[in-house]
Amino acid sequence: MSTAQSLNDVNLEAVGGLAAAVTADPAKAQTTWSANVHWTGAFQSEAKVREFAPIKSDEPAGLGGGDSAPNPVEQLLAALGNCLAVGYAANASVAGIEIKELDIRLDGDIDLRPFLGVMPGHPGYSDIRVEVSLVSDAPAEQIAALHEQVAATSPVGKSLTAAIPVSIKAV
């Protein structure tokens, strides 16, 4: 879809209006996001976000799960990929770049030993690799600038690369 008010199916008026609103009143830029997770048995759980259907989680059979849904570390990769897709759509549209096709491939490495308690160390990803395949008629310089902008402004990407305080408490 490509009209004066829309590019890449992005409502440019809405994006511009949001940017103007947070520029005029920086307090409007401060947001809080929430999810509630309910354990449903074994390695299965469901995350409830706003009014959407629950997002199921399970472990692969090789890790003792029922393999009925993506596991949390796969969902983390998916969250990063989805965030990057939003960033590409928004930034390309604002820059006047038409996206013909966008595919994002993500994979990462985790050593299970720290998670399983068989050795000390970092139980999370040690490396995440992202490959972005973007098809557009825009000049290469514009696409390179788009890649830099998206990488620099991805909320999920920056959350993964920054030391963010996480407080976990039993209630």
Wavefront OBJ file of the C-alpha trace (Angstrom):
o trace
v 0.000 0.000 0.000
v 1.429 3.354 -0.972
v -0.462 6.621 -0.623
v 0.407 10.091 0.598
v -0.651 9.038 4.119
v 0.778 5.514 4.026
v 3.912 3.735 2.879
v 4.668 0.050 3.565
v 1.187 -0.113 5.131
v 2.458 2.246 7.864
v 0.104 5.062 8.834
v 2.495 7.991 8.449
v 0.026 10.414 9.997
v -0.137 8.317 13.185
v 3.664 7.951 13.382
v 4.167 11.663 12.736
v 1.495 12.542 15.269
v 3.148 10.403 17.936
v 6.562 11.936 17.224
v 5.073 15.432 17.453
v 3.230 14.606 20.697
v 6.329 13.281 22.488
v 8.418 16.159 21.178
v 5.908 18.659 22.547
v 5.482 16.797 25.853
v 8.425 14.504 26.742
v 6.400 12.961 29.591
v 4.256 11.260 26.936
v 7.347 9.332 25.791
v 7.635 7.498 29.119
v 5.709 4.237 28.806
v 5.318 1.068 30.844
v 4.666 -2.332 29.273
v 3.412 -5.410 31.099
v 2.956 -9.139 30.755
v 1.542 -11.718 33.162
v 2.755 -15.307 32.982
v 0.875 -18.292 34.400
v 2.537 -21.693 34.758
v 0.307 -24.417 33.295
v 2.330 -27.499 34.252
v 5.645 -29.185 33.461
v 7.696 -26.683 31.404
v 4.615 -24.990 29.970
v 3.334 -21.509 30.691
v 1.221 -18.824 29.078
v 1.991 -15.131 28.870
v -0.946 -12.739 28.813
v -0.310 -9.388 27.181
v -3.075 -6.792 27.081
v -6.230 -8.418 25.656
v -4.510 -10.796 23.229
v -4.694 -14.575 23.244
v -2.129 -16.096 25.587
v 1.357 -16.684 24.215
v 2.265 -20.262 25.016
v 5.739 -21.431 25.992
v 7.239 -24.900 26.345
v 10.622 -26.552 26.025
v 11.693 -28.858 23.203
v 11.495 -32.589 23.951
v 15.309 -32.766 24.092
v 15.219 -30.383 27.057
v 12.483 -32.296 28.858
v 9.484 -30.384 27.553
v 6.464 -31.319 25.503
v 7.562 -29.275 22.459
v 4.099 -27.696 22.217
v 5.290 -24.106 21.770
v 8.438 -22.012 21.341
v 10.622 -21.822 24.428
v 11.512 -18.530 26.159
v 14.909 -18.123 24.479
v 13.305 -18.650 21.066
v 10.667 -16.088 21.995
v 13.449 -13.652 22.912
v 14.924 -14.033 19.423
v 11.443 -13.596 17.945
v 10.892 -10.457 20.044
v 14.136 -8.977 18.729
v 13.240 -9.877 15.147
v 9.740 -8.448 15.496
v 11.118 -5.260 17.035
v 13.585 -4.883 14.175
v 10.783 -5.446 11.631
v 8.786 -2.618 13.238
v 11.894 -0.434 13.159
v 12.461 -1.126 9.474
v 8.821 -0.465 8.583
v 8.648 2.774 10.581
v 12.034 4.210 9.631
v 11.802 3.199 5.968
v 8.336 4.704 5.686
v 9.353 7.995 7.278
v 12.396 8.110 4.948
v 10.204 7.422 1.906
v 11.731 3.982 1.279
v 9.382 1.355 -0.096
v 10.048 -2.122 1.271
v 9.275 -4.848 -1.233
v 10.373 -7.691 1.034
v 11.882 -7.962 4.507
v 13.129 -11.137 6.155
v 15.073 -11.272 9.407
v 16.939 -14.428 10.459
v 18.168 -14.692 14.035
v 20.108 -17.308 15.903
v 22.125 -17.359 19.069
v 24.327 -19.504 21.256
v 23.561 -20.654 24.799
v 25.668 -22.974 26.953
v 23.115 -24.993 28.940
v 25.559 -25.970 31.710
v 25.134 -22.783 33.816
v 21.324 -22.955 33.477
v 21.354 -26.602 34.567
v 23.630 -25.771 37.501
v 26.415 -28.112 36.406
v 28.963 -25.305 36.136
v 29.122 -21.607 36.956
v 28.857 -19.078 34.180
v 26.463 -16.981 32.149
v 23.205 -18.896 31.551
v 21.990 -16.653 28.729
v 22.946 -15.981 25.156
v 26.658 -15.516 24.573
v 26.082 -14.296 21.033
v 23.097 -13.391 18.870
v 23.445 -13.082 15.114
v 20.932 -11.247 12.948
v 20.797 -11.310 9.162
v 18.468 -8.829 7.496
v 17.367 -9.346 3.915
v 15.686 -6.184 2.662
v 14.510 -5.792 -0.922
v 13.927 -2.219 -2.044
v 14.575 -0.003 -5.038
v 16.110 2.644 -2.753
v 19.779 3.560 -3.294
v 22.363 1.493 -1.379
v 23.400 4.512 0.729
v 19.817 5.013 1.882
v 19.491 1.314 2.767
v 22.792 1.402 4.688
v 21.580 4.444 6.651
v 18.292 2.633 7.344
v 20.166 -0.418 8.706
v 22.224 1.836 11.011
v 19.148 3.733 12.229
v 17.181 0.581 12.990
v 20.093 -1.071 14.819
v 20.675 2.088 16.853
v 17.052 2.562 17.902
v 15.622 -0.927 18.478
v 14.158 -0.992 22.010
v 14.540 -4.775 22.269
v 18.005 -4.725 20.705
v 19.191 -1.996 23.048
v 17.589 -3.768 26.023
v 19.619 -6.871 25.179
v 22.893 -4.970 24.861
v 22.545 -2.708 27.912
v 22.989 -3.555 31.569
v 19.387 -3.198 32.687
v 18.369 -3.714 36.289
v 15.961 -6.627 36.653
v 14.446 -7.129 40.071
v 12.861 -10.500 40.753
v 11.055 -10.843 44.062
v 8.788 -13.435 45.588
v 5.443 -12.035 46.758
l 1 2 3 4 5 6 7 8 9 10 11 12 13 14 15 16 17 18 19 20 21 22 23 24 25 26 27 28 29 30 31 32 33 34 35 36 37 38 39 40 41 42 43 44 45 46 47 48 49 50 51 52 53 54 55 56 57 58 59 60 61 62 63 64 65 66 67 68 69 70 71 72 73 74 75 76 77 78 79 80 81 82 83 84 85 86 87 88 89 90 91 92 93 94 95 96 97 98 99 100 101 102 103 104 105 106 107 108 109 110 111 112 113 114 115 116 117 118 119 120 121 122 123 124 125 126 127 128 129 130 131 132 133 134 135 136 137 138 139 140 141 142 143 144 145 146 147 148 149 150 151 152 153 154 155 156 157 158 159 160 161 162 163 164 165 166 167 168 169 170 171
